[in-house]
Amino acid sequence: MSLRPAASSLRSDDRPSPRGHNSTGLSEMSFRKCSGEEAERAWFASLLWRAFPEAQSENDLAERAAEVLTSDRRPVTSRTVRNWLRRENAPHFRYVLKVVALVGAEAVFQIIDPEAE
């Protein structure tokens, strides 16, 4: 007996996403064009790229960031970082602070005034 409703009984916004496992399904856009939580996630994803400019790919960045952000009590996996990069999950504030510290003060000013370049 299945506890899931039949696909035909689900509203279109309740159906599982048809996108592939490695596809983000997100169009490239400036985080300034996003709204709310999506803008915050986009900002953090761009901040990760700035914190690790030597990364050659998403996987490379995920490995590097996971290694730096992992602590004895709180491990961070590369999968978690990839989810942040794909804007599928929001990071805890402790990780935001660590990445802001890696990037520098200009990241804080970007939060305060996103229109300033």
Wavefront OBJ file of the C-alpha trace (Angstrom):
o trace
v 0.000 0.000 0.000
v 1.438 3.334 -1.055
v 1.014 6.406 1.103
v 1.765 8.730 -1.820
v -1.217 10.061 -3.757
v -1.465 9.214 -7.415
v 0.344 11.681 -9.677
v -2.940 12.741 -11.256
v -4.279 13.849 -7.856
v -1.329 16.164 -7.215
v -1.494 19.817 -8.138
v 1.162 20.788 -10.677
v 3.215 22.606 -8.024
v 3.198 19.474 -5.801
v 4.598 17.137 -8.432
v 8.206 16.060 -8.131
v 10.613 18.091 -10.206
v 11.396 16.517 -13.599
v 14.941 17.896 -13.617
v 17.894 15.563 -13.638
v 20.067 14.769 -10.635
v 22.972 16.984 -11.714
v 20.882 19.751 -13.248
v 20.118 22.826 -11.204
v 17.061 23.745 -13.232
v 17.827 27.381 -12.442
v 18.486 30.010 -15.064
v 21.567 32.139 -14.651
v 20.591 35.511 -13.257
v 21.878 38.263 -11.079
v 20.877 37.821 -7.460
v 19.522 41.378 -7.589
v 16.748 40.144 -9.903
v 15.678 37.451 -7.436
v 13.408 38.042 -4.491
v 13.567 37.145 -0.830
v 15.181 33.881 0.129
v 16.170 33.103 -3.471
v 18.188 36.335 -3.568
v 19.954 35.369 -0.340
v 20.791 31.930 -1.712
v 22.054 33.408 -4.986
v 24.177 35.916 -3.078
v 25.723 33.156 -0.955
v 26.436 31.008 -4.024
v 28.260 33.915 -5.670
v 30.101 34.556 -2.413
v 31.377 30.965 -2.384
v 32.842 31.437 -5.863
v 34.551 34.642 -4.700
v 35.924 32.915 -1.593
v 37.525 30.159 -3.686
v 38.576 31.796 -6.977
v 41.011 28.970 -7.736
v 38.154 26.448 -8.044
v 37.863 25.139 -11.601
v 34.399 23.570 -11.349
v 31.388 23.245 -9.090
v 32.729 19.947 -7.748
v 36.170 21.445 -7.138
v 34.602 24.376 -5.304
v 32.386 22.048 -3.263
v 35.388 19.968 -2.158
v 37.467 23.032 -1.238
v 34.660 24.781 0.630
v 33.629 21.630 2.499
v 37.196 21.141 3.711
v 37.491 24.735 4.938
v 34.026 24.923 6.530
v 34.209 21.570 8.332
v 34.899 21.714 12.055
v 35.430 18.937 14.579
v 31.828 19.117 15.733
v 30.134 20.105 12.476
v 31.222 18.383 9.292
v 30.249 19.946 5.969
v 30.066 17.637 2.968
v 30.729 18.563 -0.631
v 27.120 17.568 -1.348
v 25.917 20.218 1.106
v 28.061 22.847 -0.609
v 26.743 21.795 -4.033
v 23.194 22.240 -2.693
v 24.135 25.771 -1.607
v 25.675 26.495 -5.014
v 22.525 25.245 -6.750
v 20.399 27.306 -4.360
v 18.510 24.228 -3.210
v 19.228 24.821 0.488
v 20.089 27.855 2.581
v 23.253 27.707 4.684
v 23.247 28.191 8.437
v 24.376 31.636 9.528
v 27.621 30.193 10.979
v 28.712 29.219 7.454
v 27.656 32.553 5.998
v 29.882 34.311 8.540
v 32.843 32.057 7.747
v 32.538 32.657 4.011
v 32.072 36.415 4.484
v 35.269 36.399 6.570
v 37.091 34.595 3.749
v 35.920 37.084 1.126
v 36.441 40.205 3.208
v 34.664 43.369 4.176
v 33.383 44.142 0.680
v 30.967 41.208 1.047
v 29.358 42.934 4.036
v 28.912 46.140 2.041
v 27.249 44.133 -0.712
v 24.610 43.025 1.813
v 24.037 46.589 3.009
v 23.898 48.171 -0.459
v 23.475 45.573 -3.226
v 23.437 48.296 -5.915
v 26.966 49.462 -5.043
v 29.677 47.925 -7.197
l 1 2 3 4 5 6 7 8 9 10 11 12 13 14 15 16 17 18 19 20 21 22 23 24 25 26 27 28 29 30 31 32 33 34 35 36 37 38 39 40 41 42 43 44 45 46 47 48 49 50 51 52 53 54 55 56 57 58 59 60 61 62 63 64 65 66 67 68 69 70 71 72 73 74 75 76 77 78 79 80 81 82 83 84 85 86 87 88 89 90 91 92 93 94 95 96 97 98 99 100 101 102 103 104 105 106 107 108 109 110 111 112 113 114 115 116 117
